[in-house]
Amino acid sequence: MAKVLANGVELHVERMPARNTTGTAAPPTVVFVHGMLVDSLVSYYFTLAPVFAAAGIDVIMYDLRGHGRSERRADGYLLEDFVGDLDALLDRLDVTGPIHLVGNSYGGTIAFSYAARRPDRVASISLIESEPATDAWSRKMAVNLERAAVEFARDDLHERLTEEHGPHVTRRVRSASRLLHSSTMARDVPASQVLDEDQIRSVRCPVLAIYGSESELAVQEPWLKSLLPDCRTVVVPDQEHWVLMGATQQVSELISAWVRKHDAREEVGSP
C-alpha cells in the first residue's frame, strides 16, 4: 500500500508487478479504475488484478478521490478532476509507455475521457458496464446521485443490507452516504465536461465494451460501435450492472486477450 500525492490529492495506490514473464519485451501495464460511491480498488484486488499479474502484466490500482483510502475532500469532484488525478498519478509513478485502461462503471467514463484528452498515453480501453460522458449521461447522473443521497441515508436500507449481504456492504453504503452529504460530488459530477459525438469518434485506440444483457446500459452497444473505428462489444447473458462480480472469469479472459492483442511492446518483442 502507498499514498501518492497527485493533482493535489492523496491517492491510495496498490501495484502488482508482472510475474511469470517471458522474453525480453517489457510487460504491458494495465491501470484499473473502479466505479463510484460503493466501489473501491478492492473490487479489482480480489478479482482481475492477481490474475493479470500472474499472467505477466504490470497492474496498477488506485482509489478514486473521496473513495476507499484516498483523501476525501469537500469539493473537486468534476469528471475532469478525476481525469487529472489519473494523468498526474501516472507521472508520479513514472509510467512512461502507453497503458491499457480498464474501467468499471464510472471508472470507464473516466478512462474514456482520459483517452480523449491524452491519446498518446493510452494503448487500449476496456469498459465494463460503462459509457462515455455525454449530455444524456450527465442528466442521468444528476437523477441517480440525488436518489442515492436519499436512499443511502435510510436506516431500513442499512438493516436490510446487513441481513442480506453482511456488515461490509452496509459500511460501504454508509461511507457513500457521508461522501454525498459532506461534499459537492452530487452537484459536480452532472456539471462535468461532456463529449459530443465528434469527440467520441476522435478516440482512436481499440475499445472493448462489456455489458450485462439485463443492464440498462446494454443499449449502448450498437451506438458505441457505430461511433468508434476499432470497437468490440460483448453482451454477457443473464448479467446486470455488476457483471464484473457476476462473470469474473469471462470478463478476465476477454480483457486479458484484448490487452495482449493490442500491446505494441509485446508485438515488438514477439518473434
Summary of the structure (lengths in Angstrom):
residues: 271
radius of gyration: 17.9
end to end distance: 36.7
largest distance: 60.6
contacts: 915
relative contact order: 0.15
helix: 49%
strand: 18%
